[in-house]
Amino acid sequence: MIPYIILVLILFSAMLLEVGGLKKQQVLWALYAGTAVLILFIGLRYNTGSDWKMYITAFKEMPTLGNYHHWEYGFFLISNIFHFIFGNYYVLQFATTCFICLSACKLFKQHSEFPVLLMPIFFFLFFDGILMAQVRQSIALGIIALGSKYIFNHKFIPFLCVIAAACLFHISAIMAIPLYFLNKNFGRIVPVIVILIAQIFYFFPEIIFSFIRFVAPYLPERLSKLAEGYLTTAFAEKAVFGTGIYYLATVLLVVLLLLFVKPKNDKETFFMNTLMIAFVIKGLSTGVFIMERFQAYYLLFGMMAYPCLLSVRLKRIKGTAVAFALCLCVFFSVPFFKLLTSTKISNLTGRPTNYSYVPYYNALYHPLEATKRKDWEEKNEP
């Protein structure tokens, strides 16, 4: 746990300094320092997180077997390039971590008043997925982050080219096309109603299953196979709604944000709209868990609406911005620390929930037992 605690303290300290009144140049240094720490921590992970087994196996076998797992050609290409030049999967892992973290850093710097505050929120929201497991999708997400300028500049064809490039690394990126059409003001009430309606699907997941089965044959071949395949795996199961009170609190936070915080400009309107879609997808995924995969493309932009809460000022109370920023970070850290401390047995692996994360292992230096840790797809030995 100690490496995680140190990382969180560094991110929190940088965030508090920013909100507390750092000068612009100092904010940039704090942002770059936080990004560098994230890159080193995430990029140098060893048998920590998920998916390392299949990525390492694919990295070794793709050069001789061809398009292993029928993965997308962009990832197939860079995997072979890194295999030819370095012959080490962890160099590829580090490079992809650099790409997604630097892409997020650039996005936050260009479009947010509080970019350093967004770094710990980004870490907490994407930790158990994009950052610690989903290597291919992290590249796709980074490409879309870099190409978001075409959304703000209203250039549809270049944005489609960005989506096409992202699909070369993870076909799910095609689901990010609606981002372009969210750069509009839908008012305050409609987004809230849409979010609340989406939560109903938790109780009727069969509607989502039926819809996926209906549209799957008409999707691009790769996405169609993924949809049909996931429906027969554990990832199609109902999510655990009962993070309970916490899940309801996140929905309430978003509803209050959309209702009572007025966006200052078109960008903030876009961020609030993407936050709305992210929670619509979250609501759908409580019925069919794998749908949460699509949330990342909207949540990366939607999370940039949260700092808008810092514009709220309570009369006669000083330092409300700092207090709100700290409360936001603590709030989003709850699932993170719950994951790290939970010893509940996972239905998927038969091992404790925190097995893949605690202790944290580093690729440059790790004990022998690190090599014996199993990934989620590996069974326990009898």
C-alpha positions as CSV (number, residue, x, y, z in Angstrom):
1,M,0.0,0.0,0.0
2,I,2.9,2.4,0.7
3,P,3.7,3.2,-3.0
4,Y,0.0,4.0,-3.6
5,I,-0.2,6.3,-0.6
6,I,3.0,8.1,-1.6
7,L,1.6,8.7,-5.1
8,V,-1.7,10.0,-3.8
9,L,0.0,12.3,-1.4
10,I,2.1,13.8,-4.2
11,L,-0.9,14.3,-6.4
12,F,-2.9,15.8,-3.5
13,S,-0.1,18.2,-2.6
14,A,0.3,19.4,-6.1
15,M,-3.5,20.0,-6.4
16,L,-3.7,21.9,-3.1
17,L,-0.8,24.2,-4.2
18,E,-2.5,24.9,-7.5
19,V,-5.9,25.7,-6.0
20,G,-4.3,27.6,-3.2
21,G,-2.9,30.2,-5.6
22,L,0.2,29.1,-7.5
23,K,1.3,31.3,-10.4
24,K,0.7,30.2,-13.9
25,Q,4.3,29.0,-14.5
26,Q,4.3,27.2,-11.2
27,V,1.1,25.5,-12.1
28,L,2.7,24.1,-15.2
29,W,5.6,22.7,-13.3
30,A,3.2,21.1,-10.8
31,L,1.2,19.6,-13.7
32,Y,4.4,18.2,-15.4
33,A,5.7,16.8,-12.1
34,G,2.4,15.1,-11.4
35,T,2.3,13.7,-14.9
36,A,5.8,12.4,-14.6
37,V,5.1,10.7,-11.3
38,L,2.0,9.0,-12.9
39,I,4.0,7.8,-15.9
40,L,6.8,6.3,-13.7
41,F,4.3,4.6,-11.4
42,I,1.9,3.2,-14.0
43,G,4.4,2.7,-16.9
44,L,6.8,0.7,-14.8
45,R,4.2,-1.6,-13.1
46,Y,5.1,-5.3,-13.2
47,N,2.5,-8.0,-12.9
48,T,0.3,-5.4,-11.3
49,G,-3.2,-4.5,-12.5
50,S,-4.6,-6.7,-15.2
51,D,-4.1,-8.0,-18.8
52,W,-0.3,-8.3,-18.6
53,K,-0.4,-12.0,-19.3
54,M,-2.2,-11.8,-22.6
55,Y,-0.3,-8.7,-23.7
56,I,3.1,-10.3,-22.9
57,T,2.1,-13.6,-24.7
58,A,0.8,-11.6,-27.7
59,F,4.0,-9.5,-27.8
60,K,6.1,-12.6,-28.0
61,E,3.9,-14.5,-30.5
62,M,2.6,-11.9,-32.9
63,P,5.9,-11.5,-34.8
64,T,5.7,-15.3,-35.7
65,L,2.0,-16.1,-35.7
66,G,0.6,-13.0,-37.3
67,N,-2.3,-11.0,-36.0
68,Y,-2.6,-12.7,-32.7
69,H,-6.1,-12.6,-31.2
70,H,-7.2,-10.8,-34.4
71,W,-6.2,-7.6,-32.7
72,E,-6.4,-4.2,-34.5
73,Y,-3.7,-3.6,-37.0
74,G,-2.3,-0.4,-35.4
75,F,-1.5,-2.2,-32.2
76,F,-0.2,-5.2,-34.2
77,L,2.2,-2.9,-36.0
78,I,3.6,-1.0,-33.0
79,S,3.9,-4.3,-31.1
80,N,6.1,-5.7,-33.8
81,I,8.1,-2.5,-34.0
82,F,8.8,-2.5,-30.3
83,H,9.5,-6.3,-30.4
84,F,12.0,-5.7,-33.2
85,I,13.8,-2.7,-31.7
86,F,13.7,-3.5,-27.9
87,G,12.5,-7.1,-27.6
88,N,10.9,-6.2,-24.2
89,Y,7.1,-5.8,-23.6
90,Y,7.7,-3.4,-20.7
91,V,9.2,-0.8,-23.0
92,L,5.9,-0.9,-25.0
93,Q,3.9,-0.7,-21.8
94,F,5.9,2.4,-20.7
95,A,5.6,4.0,-24.0
96,T,1.8,3.6,-24.1
97,T,1.6,5.0,-20.6
98,C,3.6,8.0,-21.6
99,F,1.2,8.5,-24.5
100,I,-2.1,8.4,-22.6
101,C,-0.8,10.5,-19.6
102,L,0.8,13.1,-21.8
103,S,-2.3,13.3,-24.0
104,A,-4.4,13.8,-20.9
105,C,-1.9,16.4,-19.5
106,K,-2.1,18.4,-22.8
107,L,-5.9,18.2,-22.8
108,F,-6.2,19.5,-19.2
109,K,-3.6,22.2,-19.7
110,Q,-5.4,23.6,-22.8
111,H,-9.0,23.4,-21.7
112,S,-9.1,23.6,-17.9
113,E,-8.6,26.3,-15.3
114,F,-7.4,23.7,-12.8
115,P,-5.3,21.1,-14.8
116,V,-3.4,19.9,-11.7
117,L,-6.7,19.2,-9.9
118,L,-7.7,17.0,-12.8
119,M,-4.7,14.7,-12.5
120,P,-5.6,12.9,-9.2
121,I,-9.3,12.7,-10.4
122,F,-8.0,11.2,-13.7
123,F,-5.9,8.7,-11.8
124,F,-8.8,7.6,-9.5
125,L,-11.4,7.4,-12.3
126,F,-9.2,5.5,-14.8
127,F,-7.0,3.5,-12.4
128,D,-8.8,0.1,-12.6
129,G,-9.0,0.1,-16.4
130,I,-7.3,2.4,-18.9
131,L,-4.3,3.1,-16.7
132,M,-3.6,-0.4,-15.2
133,A,-4.9,-2.8,-17.8
134,Q,-6.4,-1.7,-21.1
135,V,-3.3,-0.9,-23.1
136,R,-4.8,-0.9,-26.6
137,Q,-7.8,1.2,-25.5
138,S,-5.5,3.6,-23.7
139,I,-3.8,4.4,-27.0
140,A,-7.2,4.9,-28.7
141,L,-8.3,7.3,-25.9
142,G,-5.0,9.2,-26.2
143,I,-5.5,9.7,-29.9
144,I,-9.1,11.0,-29.4
145,A,-7.8,13.4,-26.6
146,L,-5.2,14.8,-29.0
147,G,-7.8,15.1,-31.8
148,S,-10.4,16.9,-29.6
149,K,-9.4,20.2,-31.2
150,Y,-11.5,19.2,-34.2
151,I,-14.6,19.0,-32.0
152,F,-14.0,22.5,-30.6
153,N,-13.2,23.9,-34.1
154,H,-16.2,22.2,-35.7
155,K,-14.3,20.1,-38.2
156,F,-16.2,16.9,-38.7
157,I,-14.1,15.2,-41.4
158,P,-10.8,15.6,-39.6
159,F,-12.5,14.3,-36.4
160,L,-13.7,11.2,-38.3
161,C,-10.0,10.7,-39.3
162,V,-9.1,10.8,-35.7
163,I,-11.7,8.2,-34.8
164,A,-10.5,6.0,-37.7
165,A,-6.9,6.3,-36.4
166,A,-8.1,5.4,-32.8
167,C,-10.0,2.4,-34.2
168,L,-6.7,1.0,-35.5
169,F,-5.8,0.4,-31.8
170,H,-9.2,-0.4,-30.3
171,I,-12.4,-0.8,-32.4
172,S,-14.5,0.5,-29.5
173,A,-13.3,4.0,-30.4
174,I,-16.0,4.1,-33.1
175,M,-18.4,4.7,-30.2
176,A,-16.8,8.1,-29.6
177,I,-18.2,9.6,-32.8
178,P,-21.2,11.2,-30.9
179,L,-18.6,13.3,-29.0
180,Y,-18.7,15.7,-32.0
181,F,-22.4,16.4,-31.6
182,L,-22.2,17.2,-27.9
183,N,-20.8,20.7,-28.4
184,K,-24.3,22.1,-28.0
185,N,-26.4,23.5,-25.2
186,F,-29.2,21.1,-24.2
187,G,-30.3,23.1,-21.2
188,R,-30.2,21.9,-17.6
189,I,-33.3,19.7,-17.2
190,V,-33.0,17.4,-20.2
191,P,-29.5,16.0,-19.3
192,V,-30.7,15.3,-15.8
193,I,-33.8,13.5,-17.0
194,V,-31.7,11.4,-19.4
195,I,-29.2,10.4,-16.7
196,L,-32.0,9.3,-14.3
197,I,-33.8,7.3,-17.0
198,A,-30.6,5.5,-17.8
199,Q,-30.3,4.2,-14.3
200,I,-33.6,2.3,-14.7
201,F,-31.8,-0.2,-17.0
202,Y,-30.1,-1.7,-14.0
203,F,-33.4,-3.4,-13.2
204,F,-34.1,-4.4,-16.8
205,P,-30.8,-5.6,-18.3
206,E,-32.6,-7.9,-20.7
207,I,-33.5,-4.8,-22.7
208,I,-29.9,-4.0,-23.3
209,F,-29.0,-7.6,-24.1
210,S,-31.8,-7.7,-26.7
211,F,-30.6,-4.4,-28.2
212,I,-27.0,-5.5,-28.5
213,R,-28.0,-8.8,-30.1
214,F,-30.1,-6.9,-32.6
215,V,-27.5,-4.4,-33.7
216,A,-24.4,-6.7,-33.4
217,P,-24.8,-8.1,-37.0
218,Y,-24.8,-4.6,-38.4
219,L,-21.7,-3.4,-36.6
220,P,-18.2,-3.4,-38.2
221,E,-16.9,-7.0,-38.2
222,R,-14.4,-6.6,-35.3
223,L,-16.9,-4.8,-33.1
224,S,-19.6,-7.3,-34.0
225,K,-17.4,-10.2,-32.9
226,L,-16.5,-8.4,-29.7
227,A,-20.2,-7.7,-28.9
228,E,-21.3,-11.3,-29.5
229,G,-18.3,-12.7,-27.7
230,Y,-18.7,-10.5,-24.6
231,L,-22.4,-11.5,-24.3
232,T,-21.3,-15.0,-23.5
233,T,-18.6,-14.1,-20.9
234,A,-18.6,-13.0,-17.3
235,F,-18.2,-9.4,-18.5
236,A,-21.8,-9.5,-19.7
237,E,-23.0,-10.0,-16.1
238,K,-24.8,-7.5,-14.1
239,A,-22.5,-5.1,-12.3
240,V,-22.7,-4.8,-8.6
241,F,-25.0,-1.8,-8.1
242,G,-24.3,-1.7,-4.5
243,T,-21.2,0.2,-4.3
244,G,-24.6,1.2,-3.1
245,I,-24.7,4.6,-1.4
246,Y,-21.5,5.7,-3.1
247,Y,-22.9,5.0,-6.6
248,L,-26.0,7.0,-5.8
249,A,-23.8,9.8,-4.4
250,T,-21.9,10.0,-7.7
251,V,-25.2,10.3,-9.6
252,L,-26.4,12.9,-7.2
253,L,-23.2,14.9,-7.6
254,V,-23.5,15.0,-11.3
255,V,-27.2,15.9,-11.1
256,L,-26.4,18.8,-8.8
257,L,-23.6,19.9,-11.0
258,L,-25.8,20.0,-14.1
259,L,-28.6,21.7,-12.3
260,F,-26.9,24.4,-10.3
261,V,-23.6,25.2,-12.0
262,K,-23.9,27.4,-15.1
263,P,-21.2,26.8,-17.7
264,K,-19.1,29.8,-18.5
265,N,-18.5,29.0,-22.1
266,D,-19.1,26.5,-24.9
267,K,-16.2,24.2,-23.7
268,E,-17.7,23.9,-20.2
269,T,-21.1,23.1,-21.8
270,F,-19.4,20.4,-23.9
271,F,-17.8,18.9,-20.7
272,M,-21.1,18.8,-18.9
273,N,-22.8,17.1,-21.9
274,T,-20.0,14.5,-22.1
275,L,-20.4,13.9,-18.3
276,M,-24.1,13.3,-18.9
277,I,-23.4,10.7,-21.6
278,A,-20.7,9.1,-19.4
279,F,-23.3,8.6,-16.7
280,V,-25.9,7.3,-19.2
281,I,-23.3,4.7,-20.2
282,K,-22.6,4.0,-16.5
283,G,-26.3,3.5,-15.9
284,L,-26.5,1.0,-18.8
285,S,-23.4,-0.8,-17.7
286,T,-25.0,-1.6,-14.3
287,G,-27.1,-3.9,-16.3
288,V,-24.4,-5.2,-18.7
289,F,-21.0,-4.5,-17.2
290,I,-18.9,-4.6,-20.4
291,M,-20.7,-1.5,-21.7
292,E,-18.6,0.5,-19.2
293,R,-15.8,0.1,-21.8
294,F,-17.3,2.8,-23.8
295,Q,-17.6,5.2,-20.9
296,A,-13.9,6.2,-21.0
297,Y,-14.3,8.2,-24.3
298,Y,-16.8,10.5,-22.6
299,L,-15.6,10.4,-19.0
300,L,-12.2,11.8,-20.0
301,F,-13.9,15.0,-21.2
302,G,-16.8,14.8,-18.7
303,M,-14.5,14.8,-15.7
304,M,-13.3,18.2,-16.8
305,A,-16.7,19.6,-15.7
306,Y,-16.1,18.8,-12.0
307,P,-13.7,21.7,-11.4
308,C,-16.7,24.0,-12.3
309,L,-17.8,23.3,-8.8
310,L,-14.9,25.4,-7.6
311,S,-16.7,28.5,-9.0
312,V,-19.3,28.2,-6.3
313,R,-18.6,30.6,-3.5
314,L,-20.1,30.4,0.0
315,K,-20.7,33.8,1.5
316,R,-18.5,34.8,4.4
317,I,-16.4,31.5,4.1
318,K,-12.9,31.9,2.8
319,G,-11.0,29.1,1.0
320,T,-14.1,27.4,-0.4
321,A,-12.3,26.5,-3.7
322,V,-9.6,24.7,-1.7
323,A,-12.2,22.9,0.4
324,F,-14.2,21.8,-2.7
325,A,-11.1,20.6,-4.5
326,L,-10.0,18.5,-1.6
327,C,-13.5,17.1,-1.1
328,L,-13.7,16.2,-4.8
329,C,-10.4,14.3,-4.7
330,V,-11.2,12.5,-1.5
331,F,-14.7,11.6,-2.9
332,F,-13.2,10.1,-6.0
333,S,-10.5,8.2,-4.1
334,V,-13.1,6.1,-2.2
335,P,-13.4,3.3,-4.9
336,F,-9.7,3.4,-5.3
337,F,-8.9,2.7,-1.7
338,K,-11.8,0.3,-1.4
339,L,-10.3,-1.7,-4.3
340,L,-6.9,-1.8,-2.7
341,T,-8.1,-2.8,0.7
342,S,-10.9,-5.3,-0.3
343,T,-10.1,-9.0,0.4
344,K,-13.5,-10.1,-0.8
345,I,-13.2,-13.1,-3.1
346,S,-13.8,-12.1,-6.8
347,N,-16.3,-14.2,-8.7
348,L,-14.1,-13.9,-11.8
349,T,-10.8,-15.0,-10.4
350,G,-11.5,-16.8,-7.1
351,R,-8.9,-14.6,-5.5
352,P,-9.2,-11.5,-3.3
353,T,-10.3,-8.4,-5.1
354,N,-7.0,-6.5,-4.3
355,Y,-4.8,-9.5,-5.3
356,S,-3.6,-7.9,-8.5
357,Y,-2.7,-4.5,-6.9
358,V,-1.3,-5.1,-3.5
359,P,1.6,-5.2,-3.2
360,Y,2.6,-3.0,-6.1
361,Y,5.5,-4.4,-8.1
362,N,7.9,-2.4,-10.3
363,A,9.5,-3.7,-13.5
364,L,13.0,-2.4,-12.7
365,Y,13.1,-4.0,-9.2
366,H,10.8,-6.7,-7.8
367,P,11.0,-9.7,-5.5
368,L,10.8,-13.3,-6.8
369,E,7.1,-13.7,-5.7
370,A,6.1,-11.0,-8.2
371,T,6.8,-13.4,-11.0
372,K,4.3,-15.9,-9.5
373,R,1.3,-13.5,-9.4
374,K,-1.4,-14.6,-11.7
375,D,-3.5,-12.5,-14.1
376,W,-7.3,-12.5,-14.0
377,E,-7.5,-15.2,-16.8
378,E,-5.2,-17.6,-15.1
379,K,-6.7,-20.2,-12.8
380,N,-5.4,-21.1,-9.4
381,E,-3.3,-24.2,-9.2
382,P,-4.9,-27.2,-7.6
